[in-house]
Amino acid sequence: MQKAVRVSIPEGWRFSDLQLSRSKATGDISFSIEALEQVVDPDDVQWLMTHNEEYLCDVLVRLYDIAVRDFGAEDATVETLIGEIRDEITNQEQQGAG
């Protein structure tokens, strides 16, 4: 199920406010829900958290893209995740071509 999620970034908000981190033991990602609710309607955040993890990740990546574009702020956790996703896509493409 898809849902339009409206994002509105208030003045002074930074991607680092999300306090994004990744567990070394499990690989799970955690972040400040309160900070996300500053840019995404709390009802939409609740829907994302309970119904669509992939779409939640997409929202986080889009917020990150905006942060890098507008503020030049990079996040090591996100950069690592993006690299892993690229590697996975490359591996899938290579397996499909073989």
N, CA and C atoms as a LAMMPS dump frame, in Angstrom:
ITEM: TIMESTEP
0
ITEM: NUMBER OF ATOMS
294
ITEM: BOX BOUNDS ff ff ff
-5.0000000000000000e+02 5.0000000000000000e+02
-5.0000000000000000e+02 5.0000000000000000e+02
-5.0000000000000000e+02 5.0000000000000000e+02
ITEM: ATOMS id mol type element x y z
1 1 1 N 0.842 -1.175 0
2 1 2 C 0 0 0
3 1 3 C 0.885 1.235 0
4 2 1 N 0.616 2.16 -0.878
5 2 2 C 1.35 3.421 -0.96
6 2 3 C 0.527 4.531 -0.327
7 3 1 N 1.205 5.528 0.158
8 3 2 C 0.56 6.689 0.759
9 3 3 C 1.446 7.889 0.486
10 4 1 N 0.834 8.99 0.129
11 4 2 C 1.603 10.219 -0.063
12 4 3 C 2.007 10.748 1.306
13 5 1 N 3.297 10.949 1.484
14 5 2 C 3.818 11.468 2.739
15 5 3 C 4.421 12.834 2.461
16 6 1 N 3.873 13.838 3.115
17 6 2 C 4.325 15.208 2.903
18 6 3 C 5.474 15.514 3.856
19 7 1 N 6.53 16.064 3.308
20 7 2 C 7.702 16.439 4.089
21 7 3 C 7.843 17.95 4.047
22 8 1 N 8.014 18.545 5.207
23 8 2 C 8.206 19.984 5.307
24 8 3 C 9.325 20.233 6.316
25 9 1 N 10.448 20.734 5.83
26 9 2 C 11.619 20.908 6.678
27 9 3 C 11.616 22.321 7.266
28 10 1 N 11.484 22.414 8.595
29 10 2 C 11.468 23.734 9.221
30 10 3 C 12.865 24.352 9.257
31 11 1 N 12.904 25.655 9.337
32 11 2 C 14.187 26.359 9.414
33 11 3 C 14.948 25.873 10.647
34 12 1 N 16.214 25.615 10.46
35 12 2 C 17.053 25.192 11.566
36 12 3 C 17.143 23.687 11.754
37 13 1 N 16.256 22.937 11.094
38 13 2 C 16.299 21.476 11.217
39 13 3 C 17.472 20.938 10.408
40 14 1 N 18.176 19.979 10.966
41 14 2 C 19.309 19.351 10.294
42 14 3 C 19.14 17.835 10.314
43 15 1 N 19.675 17.175 9.312
44 15 2 C 19.589 15.722 9.247
45 15 3 C 20.183 15.092 10.507
46 16 1 N 21.211 15.7 11.038
47 16 2 C 21.849 15.162 12.245
48 16 3 C 20.899 15.136 13.439
49 17 1 N 19.814 15.928 13.383
50 17 2 C 18.811 15.896 14.448
51 17 3 C 18.187 14.51 14.588
52 18 1 N 18.219 13.735 13.512
53 18 2 C 17.656 12.377 13.549
54 18 3 C 18.479 11.428 14.42
55 19 1 N 19.732 11.778 14.678
56 19 2 C 20.622 10.937 15.481
57 19 3 C 20.627 9.501 14.948
58 20 1 N 20.74 9.382 13.654
59 20 2 C 20.728 8.082 12.992
60 20 3 C 21.932 7.261 13.427
61 21 1 N 21.681 6.006 13.799
62 21 2 C 22.773 5.116 14.174
63 21 3 C 22.428 3.694 13.741
64 22 1 N 23.453 2.862 13.76
65 22 2 C 23.274 1.476 13.333
66 22 3 C 23.949 0.56 14.337
67 23 1 N 23.238 -0.456 14.756
68 23 2 C 23.786 -1.422 15.705
69 23 3 C 24.844 -2.274 15.019
70 24 1 N 26.032 -2.336 15.609
71 24 2 C 27.079 -3.183 15.046
72 24 3 C 26.725 -4.656 15.201
73 25 1 N 25.983 -4.987 16.248
74 25 2 C 25.634 -6.375 16.518
75 25 3 C 24.555 -6.899 15.576
76 26 1 N 23.521 -6.089 15.328
77 26 2 C 22.374 -6.572 14.55
78 26 3 C 22.232 -5.918 13.181
79 27 1 N 22.859 -4.757 13.005
80 27 2 C 22.688 -4.023 11.757
81 27 3 C 21.423 -3.178 11.741
82 28 1 N 20.635 -3.235 12.818
83 28 2 C 19.402 -2.448 12.889
84 28 3 C 19.725 -0.964 12.926
85 29 1 N 18.84 -0.185 12.336
86 29 2 C 18.992 1.268 12.3
87 29 3 C 18.048 1.878 13.326
88 30 1 N 18.526 2.872 14.042
89 30 2 C 17.66 3.602 14.962
90 30 3 C 17.81 5.091 14.697
91 31 1 N 16.784 5.836 15.083
92 31 2 C 16.788 7.283 14.879
93 31 3 C 15.767 7.91 15.801
94 32 1 N 15.82 9.219 15.909
95 32 2 C 14.89 9.962 16.756
96 32 3 C 13.556 10.134 16.029
97 33 1 N 12.548 9.47 16.535
98 33 2 C 11.209 9.61 15.946
99 33 3 C 10.722 11.044 16.123
100 34 1 N 11.057 11.643 17.257
101 34 2 C 10.635 13.029 17.512
102 34 3 C 11.196 13.978 16.455
103 35 1 N 12.447 13.771 16.066
104 35 2 C 13.048 14.627 15.034
105 35 3 C 12.386 14.392 13.68
106 36 1 N 12.039 13.134 13.385
107 36 2 C 11.348 12.841 12.124
108 36 3 C 9.969 13.49 12.114
109 37 1 N 9.294 13.503 13.268
110 37 2 C 7.97 14.109 13.357
111 37 3 C 8.013 15.631 13.193
112 38 1 N 9.202 16.219 13.238
113 38 2 C 9.33 17.655 12.978
114 38 3 C 9.241 17.957 11.485
115 39 1 N 9.504 16.943 10.641
116 39 2 C 9.486 17.167 9.188
117 39 3 C 8.402 16.364 8.474
118 40 1 N 7.882 15.347 9.15
119 40 2 C 6.825 14.506 8.59
120 40 3 C 5.687 14.47 9.606
121 41 1 N 4.458 14.59 9.132
122 41 2 C 3.303 14.546 10.021
123 41 3 C 3.377 13.308 10.915
124 42 1 N 3.152 13.456 12.23
125 42 2 C 3.239 12.311 13.141
126 42 3 C 2.363 11.115 12.736
127 43 1 N 1.193 11.369 12.159
128 43 2 C 0.355 10.26 11.69
129 43 3 C 1.037 9.504 10.561
130 44 1 N 1.714 10.241 9.678
131 44 2 C 2.451 9.599 8.586
132 44 3 C 3.639 8.808 9.121
133 45 1 N 4.312 9.346 10.139
134 45 2 C 5.436 8.626 10.742
135 45 3 C 4.935 7.313 11.33
136 46 1 N 3.825 7.366 12.032
137 46 2 C 3.257 6.145 12.623
138 46 3 C 2.92 5.131 11.543
139 47 1 N 2.328 5.597 10.443
140 47 2 C 2 4.698 9.325
141 47 3 C 3.268 4.085 8.754
142 48 1 N 4.29 4.904 8.557
143 48 2 C 5.55 4.403 8.009
144 48 3 C 6.172 3.353 8.931
145 49 1 N 6.127 3.604 10.23
146 49 2 C 6.751 2.698 11.191
147 49 3 C 6.023 1.357 11.278
148 50 1 N 4.728 1.363 11.019
149 50 2 C 3.953 0.126 11.198
150 50 3 C 3.595 -0.575 9.9
151 51 1 N 3.688 0.113 8.774
152 51 2 C 3.203 -0.49 7.531
153 51 3 C 4.235 -0.637 6.418
154 52 1 N 5.233 0.21 6.396
155 52 2 C 6.068 0.195 5.213
156 52 3 C 7.502 0.62 5.511
157 53 1 N 8.316 -0.317 5.947
158 53 2 C 9.711 -0.031 6.285
159 53 3 C 10.498 0.471 5.076
160 54 1 N 10.229 -0.097 3.913
161 54 2 C 10.945 0.318 2.7
162 54 3 C 10.645 1.781 2.366
163 55 1 N 9.394 2.173 2.506
164 55 2 C 9.018 3.558 2.216
165 55 3 C 9.608 4.498 3.256
166 56 1 N 9.681 4.06 4.519
167 56 2 C 10.325 4.849 5.561
168 56 3 C 11.782 5.098 5.2
169 57 1 N 12.467 4.066 4.749
170 57 2 C 13.864 4.219 4.328
171 57 3 C 13.977 5.198 3.173
172 58 1 N 13.022 5.131 2.251
173 58 2 C 13.028 6.058 1.116
174 58 3 C 12.886 7.503 1.605
175 59 1 N 12.008 7.734 2.569
176 59 2 C 11.825 9.083 3.12
177 59 3 C 13.126 9.554 3.77
178 60 1 N 13.777 8.676 4.532
179 60 2 C 15.037 9.046 5.182
180 60 3 C 16.12 9.372 4.161
181 61 1 N 16.196 8.581 3.092
182 61 2 C 17.195 8.837 2.057
183 61 3 C 16.909 10.154 1.352
184 62 1 N 15.643 10.449 1.087
185 62 2 C 15.297 11.717 0.443
186 62 3 C 15.64 12.904 1.346
187 63 1 N 15.383 12.757 2.653
188 63 2 C 15.778 13.807 3.589
189 63 3 C 17.291 13.992 3.577
190 64 1 N 18.003 12.892 3.49
191 64 2 C 19.461 12.954 3.448
192 64 3 C 19.933 13.656 2.178
193 65 1 N 19.318 13.323 1.063
194 65 2 C 19.676 13.983 -0.202
195 65 3 C 19.498 15.497 -0.1
196 66 1 N 18.411 15.92 0.521
197 66 2 C 18.158 17.353 0.703
198 66 3 C 19.227 17.962 1.601
199 67 1 N 19.57 17.265 2.683
200 67 2 C 20.573 17.775 3.622
201 67 3 C 21.924 17.946 2.938
202 68 1 N 22.309 16.961 2.135
203 68 2 C 23.595 17.055 1.441
204 68 3 C 23.556 18.168 0.405
205 69 1 N 22.465 18.231 -0.352
206 69 2 C 22.339 19.249 -1.399
207 69 3 C 22.324 20.661 -0.819
208 70 1 N 21.532 20.865 0.234
209 70 2 C 21.335 22.22 0.756
210 70 3 C 22.377 22.65 1.782
211 71 1 N 22.934 21.676 2.509
212 71 2 C 23.816 22.035 3.616
213 71 3 C 25.19 21.395 3.53
214 72 1 N 25.371 20.49 2.578
215 72 2 C 26.658 19.817 2.448
216 72 3 C 26.974 18.902 3.614
217 73 1 N 25.952 18.559 4.374
218 73 2 C 26.148 17.732 5.567
219 73 3 C 26.042 16.255 5.208
220 74 1 N 27.135 15.541 5.392
221 74 2 C 27.121 14.109 5.116
222 74 3 C 27.072 13.34 6.423
223 75 1 N 26.525 12.129 6.363
224 75 2 C 26.373 11.278 7.527
225 75 3 C 27.031 9.935 7.235
226 76 1 N 27.976 9.534 8.056
227 76 2 C 28.733 8.306 7.812
228 76 3 C 27.837 7.071 7.792
229 77 1 N 26.839 7.007 8.662
230 77 2 C 25.942 5.853 8.702
231 77 3 C 25.182 5.718 7.392
232 78 1 N 24.639 6.824 6.905
233 78 2 C 23.881 6.785 5.651
234 78 3 C 24.804 6.459 4.482
235 79 1 N 25.986 7.041 4.462
236 79 2 C 26.919 6.76 3.372
237 79 3 C 27.269 5.263 3.331
238 80 1 N 27.458 4.648 4.489
239 80 2 C 27.74 3.211 4.551
240 80 3 C 26.561 2.406 4.016
241 81 1 N 25.355 2.769 4.439
242 81 2 C 24.156 2.056 3.97
243 81 3 C 23.975 2.192 2.465
244 82 1 N 24.185 3.383 1.944
245 82 2 C 24.051 3.597 0.503
246 82 3 C 25.08 2.757 -0.241
247 83 1 N 26.305 2.696 0.266
248 83 2 C 27.333 1.86 -0.346
249 83 3 C 26.945 0.387 -0.348
250 84 1 N 26.367 -0.078 0.746
251 84 2 C 25.932 -1.474 0.822
252 84 3 C 24.809 -1.76 -0.174
253 85 1 N 23.893 -0.825 -0.3
254 85 2 C 22.788 -1.001 -1.249
255 85 3 C 23.322 -1.049 -2.673
256 86 1 N 24.256 -0.159 -2.984
257 86 2 C 24.856 -0.16 -4.33
258 86 3 C 25.563 -1.484 -4.601
259 87 1 N 26.308 -1.986 -3.609
260 87 2 C 26.993 -3.272 -3.767
261 87 3 C 25.996 -4.406 -4.001
262 88 1 N 24.896 -4.386 -3.263
263 88 2 C 23.873 -5.425 -3.407
264 88 3 C 23.246 -5.385 -4.8
265 89 1 N 22.961 -4.183 -5.276
266 89 2 C 22.382 -4.027 -6.62
267 89 3 C 23.365 -4.53 -7.661
268 90 1 N 24.635 -4.169 -7.518
269 90 2 C 25.666 -4.614 -8.449
270 90 3 C 25.762 -6.141 -8.467
271 91 1 N 25.766 -6.756 -7.279
272 91 2 C 25.827 -8.212 -7.191
273 91 3 C 24.626 -8.879 -7.853
274 92 1 N 23.436 -8.307 -7.64
275 92 2 C 22.226 -8.861 -8.253
276 92 3 C 22.294 -8.745 -9.769
277 93 1 N 22.79 -7.611 -10.25
278 93 2 C 22.912 -7.419 -11.695
279 93 3 C 23.92 -8.395 -12.292
280 94 1 N 25.02 -8.626 -11.601
281 94 2 C 26.037 -9.547 -12.083
282 94 3 C 25.519 -10.986 -12.084
283 95 1 N 24.746 -11.353 -11.079
284 95 2 C 24.176 -12.689 -11.017
285 95 3 C 23.149 -12.875 -12.13
286 96 1 N 22.396 -11.82 -12.415
287 96 2 C 21.396 -11.891 -13.48
288 96 3 C 22.023 -11.971 -14.86
289 97 1 N 23.215 -11.384 -15.015
290 97 2 C 23.897 -11.387 -16.315
291 97 3 C 24.66 -12.694 -16.545
292 98 1 N 24.88 -13.46 -15.476
293 98 2 C 25.685 -14.678 -15.589
294 98 3 C 24.931 -15.81 -16.038
